[in-house]
């Protein structure tokens, strides 16, 4: 894994910011090639944004926190005006309701790209004058993390819309490992991240001692072949495997297998970025939501790990424990750690506590500089468009 952005120097940050913007633009061009740089041609789904709006938003976010030196995301906390006359009215996600992003009078595609280039040029110029301190580099690291997350969102949006993605973005190195059950002795760990350890997301604070009981966990993610056994056994038709919330979700679907699975005679096929291919049994199952993961566990007589168990295992150094292919659902609701306090990006965590579920790890679409065993991802339980899978734990006793 390359160096973490959390401790990156100003020179490393300059390279990473340029890389992130180049990547974002390369994905955006895939939407544009399909005519979806025009919002009217983009399906109005709750799980995506119009690509042109999302592109402009990433640049606006960097301008807000770096160039305008905003103390927070509150509308009154930035200095000066946006480079675009109506930029704040267009691209501030806290002020622009999701449903209205399809009807904004945005600049042309060329105009938004010009804005992106101008913001980055000014950001990189300002960065050359910053000291190599965590405080000075905080807004740059925040903007980079934000763009990296939107880059991954762009990629799963391409999957959602059935569009092709750049080969370099989806060329995964498939490493197959023999599954095993690892026993961990448990003990007291420091859950969360300490202040002074470089960039820290607000939901990782405050670091605190947490006791983890002994547990046994899969060394690898549940595979397509394993999940196919659950499907073949009528897992989607048997109510006893589904939670109440899961059963409610299932009743609203026409679903008897994971999203994107298609039956082809005796085998399964899947759709990846608009292309139909044979489903590899050895690959981790992806595009399953929390309810599907829970139902599989109930069928298998297993359970999902808590986020504390996952963090314990990931930091244990056990050579058989593998992570980073897909985000992993945990059994933990997204809740604040003790003494939580929102950071400058006020809407990042706090609005989503108690309604979202924690995922841990990273996916093939996550930049290596972003990956951390401390990072807490979070999504609504029904989301199956993201690059997520799961592993299981044994019940105690």
C-alpha positions as CSV (number, residue, x, y, z in Angstrom):
1,X,0.0,0.0,0.0
2,X,1.3,3.4,-0.9
3,X,1.8,6.2,1.7
4,X,-1.4,7.3,3.4
5,X,-2.8,10.7,2.5
6,X,-3.2,11.2,6.3
7,X,0.5,11.9,6.8
8,X,1.4,13.0,3.3
9,X,3.9,15.9,2.9
10,X,3.0,19.0,0.8
11,X,4.9,17.5,-2.2
12,X,3.1,14.2,-1.9
13,X,-0.2,16.1,-1.6
14,X,0.5,18.0,-4.8
15,X,1.0,14.8,-6.7
16,X,-2.1,13.1,-5.1
17,X,-4.4,16.1,-5.8
18,X,-3.3,16.2,-9.4
19,X,-3.8,12.4,-9.7
20,X,-7.2,12.6,-8.1
21,X,-8.4,15.3,-10.4
22,X,-7.1,13.5,-13.5
23,X,-8.9,10.4,-12.4
24,X,-12.2,12.2,-11.7
25,X,-12.0,13.8,-15.2
26,X,-11.3,10.5,-16.8
27,X,-14.4,9.0,-15.2
28,X,-16.5,12.0,-16.0
29,X,-15.5,11.7,-19.7
30,X,-17.2,8.2,-19.7
31,X,-20.5,9.9,-18.7
32,X,-20.0,12.6,-21.3
33,X,-19.3,10.0,-24.0
34,X,-22.7,8.6,-23.3
35,X,-24.3,12.1,-23.3
36,X,-24.8,12.0,-19.6
37,X,-23.0,15.3,-19.0
38,X,-26.5,16.7,-19.6
39,X,-28.6,16.2,-16.5
40,X,-31.8,15.7,-18.4
41,X,-30.4,12.4,-19.8
42,X,-29.4,11.1,-16.4
43,X,-32.0,8.9,-14.5
44,X,-33.2,10.6,-11.4
45,X,-32.1,8.0,-8.8
46,X,-31.7,8.7,-5.1
47,X,-28.3,6.9,-5.1
48,X,-26.5,9.0,-7.7
49,X,-25.9,12.6,-8.7
50,X,-25.9,14.2,-12.2
51,X,-22.2,13.8,-13.2
52,X,-21.7,17.4,-14.2
53,X,-23.0,18.6,-10.9
54,X,-20.8,16.1,-9.0
55,X,-17.7,17.2,-11.0
56,X,-18.4,20.8,-10.2
57,X,-19.1,20.0,-6.5
58,X,-15.7,18.4,-6.0
59,X,-13.9,21.4,-7.3
60,X,-16.1,23.8,-5.3
61,X,-15.4,21.8,-2.1
62,X,-11.6,22.3,-2.6
63,X,-12.1,26.0,-3.4
64,X,-14.3,26.4,-0.3
65,X,-11.9,24.8,2.2
66,X,-8.6,25.7,0.7
67,X,-8.8,28.8,-1.4
68,X,-11.6,30.5,0.6
69,X,-10.1,29.1,3.9
70,X,-13.6,28.2,5.3
71,X,-13.6,27.6,9.1
72,X,-16.5,25.1,8.5
73,X,-19.1,24.1,5.9
74,X,-21.6,26.6,7.3
75,X,-22.5,29.1,4.5
76,X,-21.2,32.1,6.5
77,X,-17.8,30.5,7.3
78,X,-15.9,31.0,4.0
79,X,-13.8,34.1,2.9
80,X,-14.5,35.9,-0.3
81,X,-16.6,34.8,-3.3
82,X,-16.6,31.7,-5.4
83,X,-14.8,31.9,-8.7
84,X,-18.1,31.2,-10.3
85,X,-20.8,33.9,-9.7
86,X,-23.4,31.3,-8.7
87,X,-21.0,28.6,-7.5
88,X,-22.3,28.5,-3.9
89,X,-25.9,28.3,-5.2
90,X,-25.0,25.5,-7.6
91,X,-22.5,23.2,-5.8
92,X,-22.9,23.5,-2.0
93,X,-24.4,20.1,-1.2
94,X,-25.7,21.3,2.1
95,X,-27.8,24.0,0.4
96,X,-28.7,22.3,-2.8
97,X,-31.4,19.5,-2.3
98,X,-30.6,16.3,-4.1
99,X,-33.7,16.3,-6.3
100,X,-33.0,19.9,-7.5
101,X,-29.6,19.0,-8.9
102,X,-31.2,17.9,-12.2
103,X,-32.7,21.3,-12.9
104,X,-29.9,23.7,-12.1
105,X,-28.8,26.2,-14.7
106,X,-25.2,24.9,-14.6
107,X,-22.4,26.2,-16.8
108,X,-21.6,24.1,-19.9
109,X,-19.4,21.0,-19.6
110,X,-16.4,23.0,-20.9
111,X,-17.2,25.7,-18.4
112,X,-17.2,23.3,-15.4
113,X,-14.0,21.7,-16.6
114,X,-12.3,25.1,-16.9
115,X,-13.4,25.8,-13.3
116,X,-11.9,22.5,-12.2
117,X,-8.6,23.3,-13.8
118,X,-8.5,26.9,-12.4
119,X,-9.3,25.7,-8.8
120,X,-6.6,23.0,-9.0
121,X,-4.0,25.4,-10.4
122,X,-4.6,27.8,-7.5
123,X,-4.7,25.1,-4.9
124,X,-1.3,23.7,-6.1
125,X,0.2,27.2,-6.2
126,X,-1.0,27.9,-2.6
127,X,0.2,24.5,-1.4
128,X,3.8,25.4,-2.4
129,X,3.8,28.1,0.3
130,X,2.4,25.9,3.1
131,X,4.5,24.5,6.0
132,X,4.6,20.7,6.4
133,X,2.3,20.7,9.4
134,X,-0.9,18.8,10.1
135,X,-2.8,22.0,10.7
136,X,-1.7,23.7,7.5
137,X,-2.3,20.6,5.4
138,X,-5.6,19.7,6.9
139,X,-7.8,21.4,4.3
140,X,-5.8,19.9,1.5
141,X,-6.1,16.4,2.9
142,X,-9.8,16.9,3.5
143,X,-10.3,18.0,-0.1
144,X,-8.3,15.0,-1.4
145,X,-10.3,12.6,0.7
146,X,-13.5,14.1,-0.5
147,X,-12.4,13.8,-4.2
148,X,-11.2,10.3,-3.7
149,X,-14.6,9.3,-2.2
150,X,-16.4,11.0,-5.1
151,X,-14.1,9.2,-7.6
152,X,-15.3,5.9,-6.2
153,X,-18.8,7.1,-6.3
154,X,-18.3,8.0,-10.0
155,X,-17.2,4.5,-10.7
156,X,-20.2,2.8,-9.0
157,X,-22.4,5.3,-10.8
158,X,-21.0,4.0,-14.1
159,X,-21.9,0.5,-12.9
160,X,-25.4,1.6,-11.9
161,X,-26.0,3.2,-15.3
162,X,-24.5,0.4,-17.3
163,X,-21.7,2.4,-18.8
164,X,-18.2,1.4,-19.6
165,X,-15.4,2.4,-17.3
166,X,-11.7,3.1,-18.1
167,X,-9.8,-0.2,-18.2
168,X,-7.3,1.0,-15.6
169,X,-10.2,1.8,-13.2
170,X,-11.6,-1.8,-13.2
171,X,-8.6,-3.9,-13.9
172,X,-8.5,-5.8,-10.6
173,X,-5.8,-8.1,-9.5
174,X,-7.7,-11.2,-8.5
175,X,-5.9,-12.8,-5.6
176,X,-7.5,-16.1,-4.6
177,X,-6.8,-17.3,-1.1
178,X,-8.0,-20.5,0.6
179,X,-10.7,-19.6,3.1
180,X,-10.1,-20.4,6.7
181,X,-11.5,-19.6,10.1
182,X,-9.1,-17.5,12.3
183,X,-9.4,-17.5,16.0
184,X,-8.5,-14.2,17.7
185,X,-7.9,-14.1,21.5
186,X,-9.5,-10.7,22.0
187,X,-8.4,-8.1,24.5
188,X,-8.5,-4.4,24.9
189,X,-7.8,-2.2,21.8
190,X,-7.7,1.5,21.0
191,X,-10.8,1.9,18.9
192,X,-10.6,5.0,16.7
193,X,-7.8,7.4,15.9
194,X,-5.8,9.6,18.2
195,X,-5.4,13.3,17.7
196,X,-1.9,14.3,16.5
197,X,-1.7,11.2,14.2
198,X,-2.1,13.2,11.0
199,X,-5.5,13.6,9.3
200,X,-8.3,12.1,11.3
201,X,-12.0,11.9,10.3
202,X,-14.3,13.3,13.0
203,X,-16.2,10.0,13.3
204,X,-13.0,8.2,14.3
205,X,-12.6,10.4,17.4
206,X,-12.3,10.1,20.2
207,X,-9.9,7.2,20.4
208,X,-10.9,5.1,23.4
209,X,-10.2,1.7,25.0
210,X,-12.6,-1.0,24.0
211,X,-12.6,-4.6,25.1
212,X,-13.1,-7.3,22.4
213,X,-14.1,-10.8,23.5
214,X,-12.4,-13.8,21.8
215,X,-13.9,-14.5,18.4
216,X,-13.5,-16.5,15.2
217,X,-13.7,-14.8,11.8
218,X,-13.4,-15.8,8.2
219,X,-10.0,-15.0,6.7
220,X,-11.6,-14.0,3.4
221,X,-14.8,-12.6,2.0
222,X,-17.8,-14.8,1.2
223,X,-17.5,-15.9,-2.4
224,X,-19.9,-16.0,-5.2
225,X,-19.9,-19.8,-5.0
226,X,-20.7,-19.8,-1.3
227,X,-23.5,-17.2,-1.9
228,X,-24.8,-19.2,-4.8
229,X,-25.4,-22.2,-2.5
230,X,-27.6,-19.9,-0.3
231,X,-29.5,-18.8,-3.4
232,X,-29.9,-22.4,-4.6
233,X,-31.3,-23.4,-1.2
234,X,-34.1,-20.9,-1.6
235,X,-32.5,-18.3,0.7
236,X,-34.5,-15.5,-0.8
237,X,-37.8,-17.3,-0.3
238,X,-37.3,-18.4,3.3
239,X,-38.5,-15.8,5.7
240,X,-36.7,-17.2,8.7
241,X,-33.4,-16.0,7.4
242,X,-34.4,-12.4,7.0
243,X,-34.6,-9.7,9.7
244,X,-37.9,-7.7,9.9
245,X,-36.3,-4.8,8.0
246,X,-34.7,-7.2,5.5
247,X,-38.1,-8.9,4.9
248,X,-39.7,-5.5,4.3
249,X,-37.0,-4.6,1.8
250,X,-37.3,-8.0,0.1
251,X,-41.1,-7.6,-0.3
252,X,-40.6,-4.4,-2.3
253,X,-38.1,-6.1,-4.7
254,X,-38.4,-8.7,-7.4
255,X,-35.2,-10.3,-6.2
256,X,-34.2,-13.9,-5.9
257,X,-30.4,-13.3,-6.2
258,X,-28.0,-10.4,-5.8
259,X,-28.2,-7.4,-8.0
260,X,-26.7,-7.9,-11.4
261,X,-26.9,-11.7,-11.3
262,X,-28.6,-13.4,-14.2
263,X,-29.3,-17.1,-14.6
264,X,-27.9,-18.7,-17.8
265,X,-28.8,-22.3,-17.8
266,X,-26.9,-24.0,-15.0
267,X,-24.6,-21.1,-14.4
268,X,-24.8,-17.5,-13.3
269,X,-23.7,-14.5,-15.3
270,X,-23.2,-10.9,-14.1
271,X,-23.2,-7.4,-15.5
272,X,-20.1,-5.4,-14.9
273,X,-20.1,-1.9,-16.3
274,X,-22.6,-2.7,-19.0
275,X,-20.9,-6.0,-20.1
276,X,-22.3,-9.5,-19.4
277,X,-19.8,-12.0,-18.2
278,X,-19.6,-15.4,-16.5
279,X,-19.7,-15.1,-12.7
280,X,-16.5,-16.4,-11.1
281,X,-17.3,-18.6,-8.2
282,X,-14.0,-17.8,-6.5
283,X,-14.5,-14.0,-6.4
284,X,-16.0,-12.3,-3.4
285,X,-19.8,-11.7,-3.8
286,X,-20.4,-8.0,-4.5
287,X,-23.3,-5.6,-4.7
288,X,-25.1,-7.2,-1.8
289,X,-26.7,-5.1,0.9
290,X,-26.8,-5.4,4.6
291,X,-30.0,-7.4,4.6
292,X,-28.7,-9.9,2.1
293,X,-25.4,-10.3,4.1
294,X,-27.4,-10.9,7.3
295,X,-29.7,-13.4,5.6
296,X,-26.8,-15.4,4.3
297,X,-25.2,-15.4,7.8
298,X,-28.5,-16.7,9.3
299,X,-28.7,-19.4,6.7
300,X,-25.0,-20.4,7.4
301,X,-25.4,-20.3,11.1
302,X,-22.9,-17.4,11.3
303,X,-23.0,-13.7,12.0
304,X,-21.4,-10.4,10.7
305,X,-18.4,-9.1,12.7
306,X,-18.8,-6.0,14.7
307,X,-16.6,-3.1,13.6
308,X,-14.5,-3.5,16.7
309,X,-13.8,-7.1,15.8
310,X,-13.0,-6.1,12.2
311,X,-10.6,-3.4,13.3
312,X,-9.0,-5.8,15.8
313,X,-8.4,-8.4,13.1
314,X,-7.2,-6.0,10.5
315,X,-4.6,-4.6,12.9
316,X,-3.6,-7.9,14.3
317,X,-1.0,-8.6,11.6
318,X,-2.4,-12.1,11.1
319,X,-1.0,-13.2,7.7
320,X,-4.2,-15.0,6.6
321,X,-6.5,-12.0,7.2
322,X,-7.1,-10.3,3.8
323,X,-8.9,-7.1,3.2
324,X,-9.2,-4.4,0.5
325,X,-11.1,-6.1,-2.3
326,X,-14.5,-4.9,-1.3
327,X,-16.1,-2.8,1.5
328,X,-17.3,-5.1,4.2
329,X,-20.7,-4.8,6.0
330,X,-20.4,-5.0,9.7
331,X,-23.0,-5.7,12.5
332,X,-22.5,-2.2,13.8
333,X,-24.9,0.7,13.3
334,X,-23.1,4.0,12.5
335,X,-22.9,5.8,15.9
336,X,-20.6,8.4,17.4
337,X,-17.7,7.4,19.5
338,X,-17.7,8.9,23.0
339,X,-17.1,12.7,23.1
340,X,-17.8,13.1,19.4
341,X,-17.5,16.6,18.0
342,X,-18.1,17.5,14.3
343,X,-15.2,18.7,12.4
344,X,-15.0,21.5,9.8
345,X,-17.1,19.5,7.3
346,X,-20.2,19.6,9.6
347,X,-22.4,17.4,7.5
348,X,-19.9,14.6,7.0
349,X,-20.9,12.3,9.9
350,X,-23.4,13.7,12.3
351,X,-26.5,13.8,10.1
352,X,-26.1,10.0,9.3
353,X,-25.7,8.6,12.8
354,X,-28.2,5.9,13.8
355,X,-29.7,5.5,10.3
356,X,-26.6,4.2,8.5
357,X,-24.5,1.0,8.9
358,X,-20.8,0.8,9.2
359,X,-18.7,-0.8,6.5
360,X,-15.0,-1.4,7.0
361,X,-12.0,-2.0,4.8
362,X,-11.7,-0.7,1.2
363,X,-12.6,-1.8,-2.3
364,X,-10.7,-2.3,-5.6
365,X,-12.0,1.2,-6.5
366,X,-10.5,2.9,-3.4
367,X,-7.2,4.6,-3.9
368,X,-4.5,2.9,-1.9
369,X,-3.5,6.2,-0.3
370,X,-7.0,6.3,1.2
371,X,-7.1,2.8,2.7
372,X,-7.0,2.6,6.5
373,X,-8.0,0.0,9.1
374,X,-9.4,2.9,11.1
375,X,-11.7,4.3,8.4
376,X,-15.4,4.0,9.1
377,X,-17.5,3.9,5.9
378,X,-21.2,4.1,6.2
379,X,-24.3,3.6,4.0
380,X,-28.0,2.9,4.3
381,X,-28.6,-0.8,4.9
382,X,-30.5,-1.2,1.5
383,X,-27.6,0.1,-0.6
384,X,-26.4,-2.6,-3.1
385,X,-25.0,-0.3,-5.7
386,X,-21.7,0.2,-3.9
387,X,-18.7,-2.1,-4.1
388,X,-19.5,-4.1,-1.0
389,X,-19.4,-7.7,0.3
390,X,-19.0,-9.3,3.6
391,X,-17.3,-11.9,5.8
392,X,-18.7,-13.9,8.6
393,X,-17.9,-14.7,12.2
394,X,-18.8,-17.8,14.4
395,X,-21.3,-17.3,17.2
396,X,-19.7,-17.5,20.6
397,X,-19.7,-20.9,22.4
